[in-house]
Each structure stands twice: as C-alpha cells, then as structure tokens.
C-alpha cells in the first residue's frame, strides 16, 4: 500500500508539473502578445487581439502552427520594427507544442543546445549600452522564439513524413512566389520580391537546393524539377541580387562535385549526371540570354559597380550597394571601437548609428540612417561585442559540424539527410552577405530548418540498430 501511495503521489506530482509547464507557456505567450500589442500602432493592435482566438484555436494542431510559420515568413508582415508576423506564429507554435505533446524536458536537449543558449545569454549584457531599451527588449522576443522553435521542432520530429510535410509547404510557397515574380516581371524593370520581401532571395536558393535534389534522386518529375530550377534562377535575376545568384551557383556546383565524388546512389550513372548537369546549365544560360535580350534593364544592377560623381554631392545617388555598405561598415567600426566587449545593444544599430557616424550629415542620412549592417558577423560584433561574436562562431561551426555529421549517416534516407545538411550549410554561407538571419522572418526560418536538421539526426540515432526502409517520395513533385 505504501508503494501504491508513492506511485500515486508521483503521478499527481507529474500532473502538477505538466499543468505548471502549460500554464507558464500560456502566460509567456500572453505576455508576448500583450507586449507586442501595446507597442504597435492601434490599428494593428486591434487586428492582433482580434486574431488571438483564431491563433489559440490553431494551437490545438501543431502541424497547422508550423504551416502558419511558413505562410507568415513568406508574407513579410511587419508588426513592430524588424519583428514580423512569423515571430508571433512561432510563439503560437511553441505554445501548441507544450499543449499537444507529452514529453520530458530532457527530450529538448540536442548537440546545439549549449551554443544556442550560450549565444542567447551572451547578447543580454549588450542591453546595458542600448539607447532603445524598450524597443530592443520587444525585438528580443524574436531571438527567444528562435531558441525555442529549434528545440521544440527537434522534439516533434519522429519520422521522415514529419519532415516531408514541412518541406512540401515551404516549396509550395517558394513556387507560388516564383510565379508571382515572373508575372510581375513582365510589366516592370524594378526589383521584385513577390508576395514577400527581400527574404525571398534566400528562400529561392533553398528551393533550388530542394529541386536539385529531386533531380538527383527521383526519376519521376525530373524534367519538371529542372524546369523549376530554371524558373527559380530567372526569378532570382528579377530580384537583381548579385550575391545570391553567385552564392547559388557556388552551392549547386559544390553539391554536384560532392555527388560525383561520393556518388551516393542518386539513381543516375556518373556520366549521365555530368551530361544532364552540363545540358541543364546550358539550358538555364540560354533562358537567361533570352531574358537579357527582352529586358536588358533588369541586368543593370548586376553590372553597375561604380558610384556616380553626383553621389559626392548632397542629394546624390549611389549606384553600388557595395559602396553604401562601406559607409555603413565605417559607422559600425566606430561603434565597435567605442564598445568592443558588450556592443552597442542587440537590435540597436539602426537606431543609434547616428552616435558613431563620422560621415557628412547628408551622406549618413541617405546611406546609413535606420539601416542594419547588412552582414551577420559585423552585426554581432557591433551590437553584442567580441564575447558574443566568439560564442556565435561556436554556434555556426557546431551547425556546420552537425550538418556534415548528418550527411554522413548511412542509416537514413540520403535524400533527406543531404537536403537538410545543405540547407543548413547554405544558411551559414548566406550570413556572409546579409544579416537578415538575425531578425524578422529569416531568424524564424533559420530556427525551423535547424530544428528539422536536429530532428533528422535524432531519427538517425534512433535507427542506429534498426533496419529502415528508405523513403522514395520526393518533395512536392
């Protein structure tokens, strides 16, 4: 009888702990929504609070909340500063996980837990130097959402089907955005990003990586996926983003070399793979050539590397984004010298850059004011200092190490392990050209795909001593 009483007490204690966990997350979600609601313009606040019942209803189905994140990350709906609706969707997803999943907190631990948590803690001291404390604190919810979303998604993933559903949704919206850009591109020579924002250029390259793996691994739909790769390349050209196009070419070339070297049985002979790659490249080149003949104006930004003389006069214009970046980086360097250890404050550079600029006022006003540093590592050094930068490098190297480790796993589908590994590696490469992965939609997408990678590694570990059947179904196609 004593043993039975002890068991009942343990069960009751567990129920109490679960209750506290759920209520705590509910309270945290409410505080987050309330803080955002009181900070944004009244018309957005009313809309946000009217959506709360719908969001709470969605929270009863975890998969729907993940779908909501992917949808929101493609819409670029800004609700406060750099914070977008995808951050709110991420908090709903986190709440849904605690509401619908039974788990032990030990299940949330993974190989990247320490560097992720260490990085989060390392940015907190920077708040001593920020001049926009309330603003920076609200935007910190994005980083907290990133930390939590990669942990809960890793705990949620238990099969390749879980991963396929998320990749399907992501590819669907990338394809939809490509169609919108190609349609609008027929009527204008301006930069286009479809239904979203500049984040599309990164999503497009991630779509290219998925389409290319479909070509490598699946005979059915191979021609269609090559066609989608061509359309995606044209869409990237319409965005007039040089660095992304170059980076996409490098990534696809490295993937091709890796497959030719390792030859992970993608369903093609090496000679056939080389021939298809060459002809595919030629086909895409011809399509780009036709686009150049029909709309040469959209290629102007790719070839303009100089800044006009009028840019040295008040009201002048710079035609090179690299030139404007040098102006921003000069200001960022001055800020780093002033606060090398703690930084000037997380999410603070766009609002305090005027304190550190030595540029003429008109030049600062045109090319630096209210802009981020446009480079992830410069942003970390400037806003969070040297110590946080070192922790971030630890996180990035750990992410690459995990991606390479997953790619070498032989007891899971080579299709999924290569896709998820290369997506994680691409995100790191992309950080060299943008700082968008630290805020807005992309920090949530980063957490999402990091969670997928870690979830697939968990599947690999569970399958270490089991015989598995490798999935042959491709993403969307």
C-alpha positions in Angstrom: 0.0 0.0 0.0 2.9 2.4 0.8 4.3 1.7 -2.7 0.9 2.4 -4.3 0.7 5.7 -2.4 4.2 6.7 -3.6 3.2 5.9 -7.2 0.0 8.0 -6.9 2.0 10.9 -5.4 4.5 10.7 -8.3 1.7 10.7 -10.8 0.0 13.6 -9.2 3.3 15.5 -9.0 3.8 14.8 -12.7 0.4 16.2 -13.5 1.1 19.3 -11.4 4.4 19.8 -13.2 2.7 19.4 -16.6 0.0 21.8 -15.6 2.6 24.4 -14.5 4.5 24.0 -17.7 1.4 24.5 -19.8 0.2 27.5 -17.8 3.7 29.0 -17.8 3.9 28.8 -21.6 0.4 30.2 -21.8 1.3 33.1 -19.6 4.5 33.7 -21.6 2.6 33.7 -24.8 0.0 36.2 -23.4 2.8 38.5 -22.2 4.5 38.3 -25.6 1.2 39.1 -27.4 0.4 41.9 -24.9 3.8 43.5 -25.2 3.6 43.5 -29.0 0.1 44.7 -28.9 0.7 47.8 -26.7 3.8 48.7 -28.8 2.4 48.8 -32.3 0.0 51.3 -33.8 -3.6 51.0 -32.6 -5.0 49.7 -35.9 -2.5 46.8 -35.8 -3.1 46.2 -32.1 -6.9 45.8 -32.7 -6.3 43.3 -35.6 -3.7 41.4 -33.5 -6.1 41.0 -30.5 -9.0 40.0 -32.8 -6.7 37.2 -34.2 -5.9 35.8 -30.7 -8.9 33.4 -30.7 -8.0 32.1 -34.2 -4.4 31.6 -33.2 -5.3 29.8 -30.0 -7.7 27.6 -32.0 -4.8 26.7 -34.4 -2.6 25.8 -31.4 -4.6 22.6 -30.9 -2.9 21.2 -34.1 0.9 21.5 -34.0 1.3 20.9 -37.8 -1.1 23.8 -38.6 1.0 26.1 -36.5 4.2 25.1 -38.4 2.3 25.7 -41.6 1.3 29.2 -40.2 5.0 30.0 -39.6 5.9 29.1 -43.2 3.0 31.1 -44.6 3.8 34.1 -42.4 7.5 34.0 -43.3 6.6 34.4 -46.9 4.3 37.4 -46.4 6.7 39.7 -44.6 4.1 41.4 -42.4 6.0 43.7 -40.1 4.2 44.3 -36.7 6.9 46.1 -34.8 10.3 47.3 -36.0 12.0 44.3 -37.6 9.6 41.8 -36.0 7.2 40.1 -38.4 4.1 38.1 -38.0 6.2 34.9 -38.3 7.6 35.7 -34.8 4.1 35.7 -33.4 3.3 32.5 -35.4 6.4 30.9 -33.8 5.2 31.7 -30.3 1.8 30.1 -31.2 3.7 27.0 -32.4 5.7 26.9 -29.2 2.5 27.1 -27.1 0.9 24.4 -29.3 3.9 22.1 -28.7 3.5 22.3 -24.9 -0.3 22.0 -25.3 -0.3 18.9 -27.5 2.9 17.0 -26.8 3.8 14.8 -23.8 7.5 14.9 -23.2 10.3 15.1 -20.7 12.4 18.2 -20.8 15.4 16.0 -21.4 14.0 15.4 -24.9 14.6 19.1 -25.7 18.3 18.7 -25.4 20.4 18.3 -28.5 24.0 18.8 -29.7 23.4 22.5 -30.4 21.6 23.3 -27.1 24.7 24.6 -25.4 26.0 27.0 -28.1 22.4 28.3 -28.8 21.7 29.0 -25.2 25.2 30.4 -24.7 24.7 32.8 -27.6 21.3 34.0 -26.3 22.8 34.7 -22.8 25.9 36.4 -24.4 23.8 39.1 -26.0 21.9 40.1 -22.8 24.8 42.2 -21.4 24.6 44.4 -24.5 21.4 45.8 -23.2 23.4 47.9 -20.7 24.6 50.0 -23.7 21.4 50.3 -25.8 19.7 53.6 -26.1 16.4 52.0 -27.1 15.9 49.6 -24.2 12.2 49.0 -24.6 12.4 48.6 -28.3 15.3 46.2 -28.1 13.6 44.2 -25.4 10.5 43.7 -27.5 12.6 42.6 -30.5 14.5 40.1 -28.2 11.3 38.0 -28.5 12.5 37.1 -32.0 15.7 35.6 -30.6 13.8 33.8 -27.8 11.4 32.3 -30.4 14.4 31.1 -32.5 15.9 29.4 -29.4 12.7 27.6 -28.6 11.4 26.8 -32.0 14.5 24.7 -33.0 14.2 22.8 -29.7 10.5 22.0 -29.9 10.7 21.1 -33.6 13.5 18.7 -32.9 11.4 17.1 -30.2 8.4 16.9 -32.5 10.2 15.2 -35.5 9.8 11.5 -35.3 9.6 10.4 -39.0 10.5 11.4 -42.5 6.9 12.1 -43.1 7.0 14.9 -40.5 9.9 16.5 -42.4 8.2 16.0 -45.8 5.1 17.9 -44.8 7.2 20.9 -43.7 9.3 20.8 -46.8 6.2 20.5 -49.0 4.7 23.6 -47.5 8.0 25.5 -47.9 8.4 24.5 -51.5 4.8 25.3 -52.3 5.2 29.0 -51.2 8.5 29.3 -52.9 7.0 28.1 -56.1 4.0 30.4 -55.7 6.3 33.4 -55.1 8.3 32.5 -58.2 5.1 32.6 -60.3 4.2 36.0 -58.9 7.6 37.4 -59.7 7.7 36.0 -63.2 4.2 37.5 -63.8 5.1 40.9 -62.4 8.4 40.9 -64.1 6.8 41.0 -67.5 5.5 44.5 -66.7 8.3 46.3 -64.9 12.1 46.6 -64.6 12.1 47.3 -60.9 13.4 44.8 -58.3 10.8 42.3 -57.4 10.4 40.0 -54.3 6.9 38.6 -55.0 4.4 38.5 -52.1 7.1 38.8 -49.5 10.3 40.8 -49.0 14.0 40.5 -49.9 14.0 37.3 -47.8 12.6 35.6 -50.9 16.1 35.5 -52.5 17.3 33.2 -49.7 14.2 31.1 -49.9 14.6 30.8 -53.6 18.1 29.4 -53.3 16.8 27.0 -50.7 14.1 26.0 -53.2 16.9 25.5 -55.8 18.7 23.1 -53.4 15.5 21.0 -52.9 14.6 21.0 -56.7 18.2 19.9 -57.5 18.0 17.0 -55.0 14.7 16.0 -56.6 16.6 15.8 -60.0 19.3 13.7 -58.4 17.2 11.3 -56.5 13.9 10.8 -58.4 13.3 9.9 -62.0 9.7 10.9 -61.8 9.3 14.6 -62.2 13.0 15.1 -63.1 12.3 17.3 -66.2 9.7 19.3 -64.2 12.2 20.0 -61.4 14.9 21.1 -64.0 12.2 23.5 -65.4 11.5 24.8 -61.9 15.2 25.3 -61.3 15.3 27.4 -64.5 12.3 29.5 -63.4 13.8 30.0 -59.9 17.0 31.3 -61.5 15.1 33.7 -63.6 13.1 34.9 -60.5 16.4 35.5 -58.6 17.6 37.6 -61.6 14.4 39.7 -61.3 15.3 40.4 -57.7 18.6 41.9 -59.0 20.5 40.4 -56.1 24.1 39.7 -57.3 25.5 38.0 -54.2 22.6 35.5 -54.0 23.0 34.5 -57.7 26.7 33.9 -57.2 26.2 32.0 -53.9 23.5 29.8 -55.5 25.9 28.9 -58.3 28.7 28.0 -55.9 26.4 25.9 -53.7 25.0 23.9 -56.6 28.5 23.4 -58.0 29.7 22.1 -54.6 26.7 19.8 -54.4 27.4 18.4 -57.9 31.1 17.8 -57.1 30.1 16.1 -53.8 27.8 13.8 -55.6 30.3 13.0 -58.3 32.9 12.3 -55.6 30.8 10.3 -53.1 28.2 9.1 -55.6 25.6 8.3 -53.0 23.5 6.3 -55.5 21.2 9.1 -56.6 19.8 6.9 -59.4 22.0 8.2 -62.2 25.2 7.0 -63.7 28.1 9.4 -63.2 28.4 10.1 -67.0 24.6 10.7 -67.3 24.8 13.0 -64.2 27.5 15.1 -65.8 25.7 15.3 -69.2 22.5 16.4 -67.5 24.3 18.9 -65.4 26.0 20.4 -68.4 22.9 20.5 -70.6 20.9 21.9 -67.7 23.4 24.7 -67.2 23.4 25.4 -70.9 19.6 25.5 -70.9 19.4 27.9 -68.0 22.1 30.0 -69.7 20.0 30.2 -72.9 17.0 31.2 -70.9 19.0 34.0 -69.1 20.2 35.1 -72.5 16.7 35.5 -73.9 15.7 37.4 -70.7 18.7 39.7 -71.3 17.5 40.4 -74.9 13.9 41.0 -73.9 14.6 43.0 -70.6 18.2 44.3 -70.5 17.3 46.9 -67.9 17.0 44.3 -65.1 20.6 43.4 -65.6 21.8 47.0 -64.9 22.2 46.4 -61.2 24.4 43.3 -61.8 26.9 45.3 -63.9 26.9 48.6 -62.0 30.0 48.6 -59.7 30.8 52.3 -59.7 29.2 55.2 -57.8 28.4 58.3 -59.8 30.1 61.5 -59.2 26.9 63.1 -58.1 26.9 60.8 -55.0 29.6 63.0 -53.6 27.2 65.9 -53.5 24.2 66.5 -51.3 21.2 64.7 -52.7 23.4 62.4 -55.0 22.7 58.8 -55.5 24.9 55.7 -55.2 24.5 53.0 -57.8 26.5 50.4 -56.0 25.2 48.7 -52.9 28.7 47.8 -52.0 29.6 51.4 -51.8 26.7 52.1 -49.4 27.8 49.1 -47.3 31.3 50.6 -46.9 29.6 53.7 -45.4 27.6 51.5 -43.0 30.6 49.4 -42.1 32.6 52.5 -41.4 30.0 53.6 -38.9 29.8 50.1 -37.5 33.5 50.0 -36.9 33.3 53.3 -35.0 30.6 51.8 -32.8 32.6 48.6 -32.2 35.7 50.6 -31.2 33.5 52.5 -28.7 32.0 49.3 -27.2 34.2 46.3 -28.2 33.2 43.9 -25.4 29.5 44.4 -24.8 28.5 46.0 -28.1 26.1 48.9 -28.5 23.0 46.8 -27.8 21.2 44.0 -29.5 18.9 45.2 -32.3 20.1 48.8 -31.7 22.5 49.7 -34.6 19.7 51.2 -36.9 18.6 53.4 -34.0 21.9 54.5 -32.6 24.2 54.6 -35.7 24.0 58.5 -35.7 26.0 58.5 -32.5 29.0 56.8 -34.2 29.0 58.2 -37.7 31.7 60.5 -38.9 30.2 60.9 -42.4 28.7 64.2 -43.6 25.1 64.5 -42.4 23.6 64.3 -45.9 25.6 61.1 -46.7 24.7 59.5 -43.4 21.0 60.4 -43.9 21.0 58.8 -47.4 23.1 55.7 -46.9 23.3 54.7 -43.2 20.3 56.1 -41.2 18.0 53.4 -39.9 19.8 50.7 -41.8 21.3 47.5 -40.4 24.9 46.5 -41.2 23.8 44.1 -43.9 26.4 41.5 -42.7 25.7 39.0 -39.9 29.2 38.9 -38.4 29.6 42.7 -38.5 26.2 43.0 -36.8 27.2 40.6 -34.0 30.5 42.4 -33.3 28.8 45.8 -33.4 25.7 45.1 -31.4 26.8 42.4 -29.0 30.6 42.6 -28.8 33.6 40.3 -29.0 32.5 37.8 -26.4 29.1 37.2 -28.1 30.9 37.0 -31.5 33.1 34.2 -30.2 30.0 32.3 -29.0 28.3 32.9 -32.3 31.3 31.4 -34.2 31.0 28.4 -31.9 27.3 28.1 -32.8 28.0 28.4 -36.5 30.8 25.8 -36.5 28.6 23.5 -34.5 25.8 23.9 -37.0 28.2 23.0 -39.9 29.6 20.1 -37.9 26.1 18.8 -37.2 25.2 19.2 -40.9 28.2 17.2 -42.0 27.6 14.6 -39.4 24.0 14.1 -40.5 25.1 14.0 -44.2 27.5 11.1 -43.4 24.7 9.0 -41.7 24.1 5.8 -43.7 21.1 4.5 -41.8 18.7 7.2 -43.0 17.5 8.4 -46.4 20.3 10.0 -48.4 17.7 12.3 -50.0 16.6 14.0 -46.8 19.9 14.0 -45.0 21.6 15.7 -47.9 18.8 18.3 -48.4 18.7 19.2 -44.7 22.5 19.3 -44.4 23.0 21.6 -47.5 20.2 23.9 -46.4 21.9 24.3 -43.0 25.2 25.0 -44.7 23.7 27.4 -47.2 22.3 29.5 -44.3 25.8 29.9 -42.9 27.2 30.9 -46.3 24.3 33.4 -46.7 25.2 35.1 -43.4 28.4 36.4 -45.1 26.2 38.5 -47.4 23.3 39.5 -45.2 22.3 39.9 -41.5 18.7 39.1 -42.2 19.1 35.7 -40.5 19.2 37.6 -37.1 15.8 39.2 -37.2 12.4 39.3 -39.0 11.2 36.3 -40.9 14.6 34.7 -41.5 15.5 34.1 -37.9 12.4 32.1 -37.5 13.0 30.2 -40.7 16.6 29.5 -39.5 15.2 28.0 -36.3 12.7 26.0 -38.3 15.3 24.3 -40.6 17.8 23.9 -37.7 15.0 22.0 -35.9 14.5 19.8 -39.0 18.2 19.0 -39.2 18.4 18.2 -35.5 15.2 16.2 -35.7 16.6 14.1 -38.6 19.7 13.5 -36.6 17.5 12.2 -33.8 15.8 9.8 -36.3 19.3 8.6 -37.3 20.3 7.9 -33.8 17.0 6.0 -33.1 17.6 4.0 -36.2 21.2 3.1 -35.4 20.5 -0.5 -34.7 17.4 -0.9 -36.8 16.7 -1.8 -40.4 14.9 1.1 -42.1 13.1 1.4 -45.3 14.4 4.5 -47.2 11.6 6.8 -48.4 11.5 7.3 -52.2 8.9 10.1 -52.2 10.2 13.5 -53.3 9.2 16.9 -52.0 6.0 18.2 -53.7 7.0 16.8 -57.1 
